[in-house]
Amino acid sequence: MTTRFDAAVLRSYEGRFAVEEVVLNGGPVDGEVLVRVAGCGMCRTDLAVRRSAGRSPLPAVLGHEGAGVVVETGGPGTGLTTGDHVVLSFDSCGGCRSCLAGAPAYCDSFAALNLFAGREEKPARLTDAAGGALAPRWFGQSSFAEYALVSARNAVRVDPALPVALLGPLGCGFLTGAGAVLNSFGVRPGDTVVVLGAGAVGLAAVMAATAAGATVVAVERHPERLALAERFGAIPVHATSADLPGRVRRLTDGGAQYALDSTASAPLINDALRALRPTGRLGLVARLHTPLPIEPGALDQGRSISHVCEGDAVPGLLVPRLIGLWRAGRFPFDELIRTYPLADIDQAERDFDAGRVVKPVLVPEG
């Protein structure tokens, strides 16, 4: 079986996306499903491929916040059937110690499966119209496209009554921010949380922390994003405020129990550490690109710092939980989304980079 469809292809680290016809040679095999993509969120990680030139192979179809409808399965072992509506998340092997312990975001093969090569395919099943190989599945899906071939492990079945085209970001960006609060920190009513950066991940953390009953402080330098954080229940604090740690400590009655950084800014990370109460925890969700000097005394009194990957989530558990919060009016992620036709992917990227949109979602027109 050969399936031809449109996809956004990135051919060079310096270039732009180009929507062109691609070819899928063969259907899903055991453990796989073919999904007709209804919408795919754009994430900073998709665009960071350019910054890490040479590590993620090109040409490739990127996109890893897809959602859509199953059109074919590779057998009954997938647990899915044709017509199921699904949210797609990150790939994992399912057999390493981390996966078996319920921590697929720390899969031994996470980088290989999601970032650098994908599942090895020889010969390549996804090619361009001339037969040239395209890199295997980005984050197990490559969903900047009309169709995505995915491992059933990536796919979370959802209610078909839901607006499936908007649900893809629940598989990564929103999952990361909300999961850090609900899973990594286990925030409870009465806790105090400071969130640094009010992009998609940070605002998801704000919404989740508010839903959990915490007092939330949002630190951001863009007034429009601060206004959004305040609308979702946070106390807004400008990132350039004088004595930022002291201000946060005053707002949180002596210091925040938890801090989540999505900025990768070393000065803000140190401010966050100084804003923690004793035994406070700081989670980093953005990849650091420079050394992180920790100021003396910052980790005294039981304070700790760690990286949080994919919100410590088991997608099949957290995605339904977030949908439940959304249905209850407590996690309004849809208010952060603006949709674009897949053909307008470059405009979506420009708007994203300029901060004119929090979460672009690309909608195939086929």
Residue pairs with C-beta under 8 A, 6 or more apart in sequence:
1 26
1 27
2 23
2 24
2 25
2 26
3 23
3 24
3 27
3 34
3 147
4 21
4 22
4 23
4 24
4 129
5 21
5 22
5 24
5 145
5 146
5 147
5 366
6 19
6 20
6 21
6 22
6 145
6 146
6 342
6 364
6 366
7 19
7 20
7 22
7 61
7 142
7 144
7 145
7 146
8 17
8 18
8 19
8 61
8 62
8 63
8 144
8 145
8 342
8 345
8 362
9 17
9 18
9 19
9 20
9 22
9 59
9 60
9 61
9 128
9 134
10 16
10 17
10 18
10 49
10 58
10 59
10 60
10 61
10 62
11 18
11 58
11 59
12 58
12 59
13 49
13 50
13 53
13 54
13 58
14 50
16 346
16 349
17 62
17 144
17 345
17 346
17 349
19 342
19 343
19 345
20 128
20 129
21 128
21 129
22 61
22 126
22 127
22 128
22 129
22 134
22 145
23 126
23 127
23 128
23 129
23 131
24 34
24 125
24 126
24 147
24 149
25 123
25 124
25 125
25 126
25 127
26 125
27 34
27 72
27 74
28 34
28 72
28 73
28 74
28 78
28 149
29 74
29 75
30 74
30 75
30 77
31 74
31 75
31 77
31 78
31 151
31 152
31 153
32 73
32 74
32 78
32 149
32 150
32 151
32 152
33 70
33 72
33 73
33 74
33 78
33 80
33 86
33 149
33 150
33 152
33 155
34 70
34 71
34 72
34 73
34 147
34 148
34 149
34 150
35 66
35 68
35 69
35 70
35 71
35 86
35 88
35 141
35 143
35 147
35 148
35 149
35 150
35 155
36 68
36 69
36 70
36 71
36 146
36 147
37 66
37 67
37 68
37 143
37 145
37 146
37 147
37 148
37 364
38 67
38 68
38 69
38 164
38 165
38 363
38 364
39 66
39 67
39 68
39 164
39 165
39 166
39 167
39 168
39 339
39 361
39 362
39 363
39 364
40 63
40 64
40 65
40 66
40 67
40 143
40 144
40 145
40 168
40 361
40 362
41 65
41 66
41 168
41 169
41 172
41 173
41 200
41 337
41 359
41 360
41 361
41 362
42 63
42 65
42 345
42 348
42 349
42 352
42 359
42 360
42 361
42 362
43 64
43 65
43 169
43 172
43 173
43 200
44 199
45 64
45 172
46 62
46 63
46 64
46 138
46 144
47 349
47 352
47 353
48 287
49 56
49 58
49 60
49 62
51 289
55 115
55 116
56 115
56 116
56 135
56 138
57 116
57 117
57 135
58 135
59 128
59 132
59 134
59 135
60 134
60 135
60 138
60 142
61 126
61 134
61 135
61 138
61 142
61 143
61 144
61 145
62 138
62 142
62 144
63 138
63 141
63 142
63 143
63 144
63 145
63 148
63 362
64 88
64 90
64 114
64 138
64 139
64 140
64 141
64 142
64 143
64 171
64 172
65 88
65 143
65 168
65 169
65 171
65 172
65 173
65 361
66 87
66 88
66 141
66 143
66 148
66 150
66 168
66 171
67 85
67 86
67 87
67 88
67 158
67 164
67 165
67 166
67 167
67 168
67 170
67 171
68 85
68 86
68 88
68 143
68 148
68 164
69 83
69 84
69 85
69 86
69 164
70 80
70 81
70 82
70 83
70 84
70 85
70 86
70 155
71 82
71 147
72 82
73 80
73 81
73 82
73 152
74 152
77 152
78 152
79 152
80 86
80 152
80 155
80 157
83 160
84 155
84 157
84 160
85 157
85 158
85 159
85 160
85 162
85 164
86 155
86 156
86 157
86 158
87 155
87 156
87 158
87 164
87 167
87 168
87 170
87 171
87 315
87 319
88 140
88 141
88 143
88 148
88 150
88 154
88 155
88 156
88 168
88 171
89 154
89 155
89 156
89 171
89 172
89 175
89 310
89 313
89 315
89 319
90 104
90 105
90 110
90 113
90 114
90 139
90 140
90 154
90 171
90 172
90 310
90 315
91 113
91 114
91 118
91 119
91 137
91 139
91 140
91 141
91 150
91 151
91 153
91 154
92 99
92 104
92 105
92 107
92 109
92 110
92 113
92 153
93 99
93 107
93 108
93 109
93 113
94 104
94 153
96 107
96 108
96 109
97 108
98 104
98 105
98 106
98 107
98 108
99 107
102 314
103 312
104 153
104 310
104 314
104 315
105 309
105 310
105 311
105 312
105 313
106 309
107 113
110 309
112 118
113 119
113 140
114 138
114 139
114 140
115 139
117 135
117 136
118 135
118 136
118 137
118 138
118 140
118 142
119 136
119 137
119 140
119 151
120 136
121 136
123 133
124 133
124 134
124 136
125 149
126 133
126 134
126 136
126 137
126 142
126 149
127 133
127 134
128 134
134 142
136 142
137 148
137 149
137 150
139 154
139 172
140 150
140 151
140 153
140 154
141 148
141 149
141 150
141 154
142 148
142 149
143 168
144 342
144 345
144 362
145 342
145 364
146 342
146 364
146 366
154 315
156 171
156 315
156 316
156 319
156 320
158 164
158 167
158 319
158 320
158 323
159 323
162 323
163 334
165 339
165 361
165 363
166 334
166 337
166 339
166 361
167 323
168 361
169 175
169 200
169 333
169 337
169 359
169 361
170 319
170 322
170 323
170 333
171 315
171 319
172 310
173 200
173 201
173 204
173 359
174 200
174 201
174 204
174 322
174 333
174 359
175 204
175 310
175 311
175 313
175 315
175 318
175 319
175 322
176 201
176 204
176 285
176 308
176 309
176 310
176 311
176 313
177 200
177 201
177 202
177 203
177 204
177 205
177 206
177 208
177 260
177 262
177 285
177 311
178 204
178 205
178 207
178 208
178 311
178 318
178 322
178 331
179 308
179 310
179 311
179 312
179 313
179 318
180 205
180 260
180 283
180 285
180 308
180 311
180 312
181 187
181 193
181 205
181 208
181 209
181 212
181 214
181 258
181 260
182 208
182 212
182 311
182 318
182 321
183 311
183 312
183 313
183 318
184 283
184 308
184 311
184 312
185 191
185 193
185 258
185 260
185 281
185 283
187 193
187 208
187 209
187 212
187 213
187 214
187 258
188 212
188 213
188 214
189 212
189 213
189 214
190 213
190 214
190 215
191 209
191 212
191 213
191 214
191 215
191 257
191 258
192 214
192 215
192 216
192 217
192 252
192 253
192 255
192 256
192 257
192 258
192 277
193 205
193 209
193 214
193 215
193 216
193 217
193 256
193 257
193 258
193 259
193 260
194 216
194 217
194 218
194 219
194 248
194 252
194 256
194 258
194 259
194 260
194 272
194 275
195 202
195 205
195 206
195 209
195 216
195 217
195 218
195 219
195 229
195 234
195 259
195 260
195 262
196 202
196 219
196 220
196 239
196 259
196 260
196 261
196 262
196 263
196 265
196 268
196 269
196 271
196 272
197 219
197 220
197 261
197 262
197 263
197 286
198 206
198 218
198 219
198 220
198 222
198 225
198 226
198 228
198 229
199 225
199 262
199 358
200 336
200 358
200 359
201 262
201 285
201 286
202 218
202 220
202 229
202 260
202 262
203 225
203 228
203 229
203 232
203 336
203 358
204 331
204 333
205 260
205 262
206 216
206 218
206 229
206 232
206 233
206 234
207 232
207 233
207 325
207 330
207 331
207 332
207 333
208 322
208 325
208 331
209 216
209 233
209 234
210 216
210 232
210 233
210 234
210 330
211 325
211 330
211 331
215 235
215 251
215 252
216 229
216 233
216 234
216 235
217 234
217 235
217 237
217 248
217 251
217 252
217 256
218 226
218 229
218 230
218 234
218 235
218 236
218 237
219 237
219 238
219 239
219 244
219 248
219 268
219 271
220 226
220 229
220 236
220 238
220 239
221 238
221 239
221 240
222 355
223 238
224 355
225 355
225 358
226 236
226 237
226 238
227 236
228 336
228 358
229 236
230 236
232 332
235 251
237 244
237 247
237 248
237 251
239 268
241 247
244 268
244 271
244 275
245 271
245 272
245 274
245 275
248 255
248 256
248 271
248 275
249 255
249 256
249 275
249 277
252 275
252 277
254 277
255 275
255 276
255 277
255 278
255 280
256 275
256 276
256 277
256 280
257 276
257 277
257 279
257 280
257 281
258 280
258 281
258 282
258 283
259 272
259 273
259 275
259 276
259 280
259 281
259 282
259 283
260 282
260 283
260 285
260 308
261 268
261 269
261 272
261 282
261 283
261 284
261 285
261 286
262 285
262 286
263 269
263 286
264 284
264 286
264 287
264 288
264 289
266 290
266 291
266 292
266 293
269 282
269 284
269 292
269 305
270 293
270 294
270 295
270 298
272 282
273 282
273 294
273 295
273 298
273 299
273 303
273 305
274 295
274 298
276 282
276 303
278 301
278 302
278 303
279 301
279 302
279 303
280 302
280 303
280 304
281 303
281 304
281 305
281 306
282 303
282 304
282 305
282 306
283 305
283 306
283 307
283 308
284 305
284 306
284 307
284 308
285 307
285 308
285 309
285 311
294 305
299 305
311 318
322 331
322 333
325 331
326 332
326 333
326 334
333 359
336 358
336 359
337 358
337 359
337 360
337 361
338 351
338 357
338 358
338 359
338 360
338 361
339 360
339 361
339 362
339 363
340 347
340 348
340 360
340 361
340 362
340 363
341 362
341 363
341 364
341 365
342 362
342 363
342 364
342 365
343 365
344 362
345 362
348 357
348 360
348 362
349 360
351 357
351 360
352 360
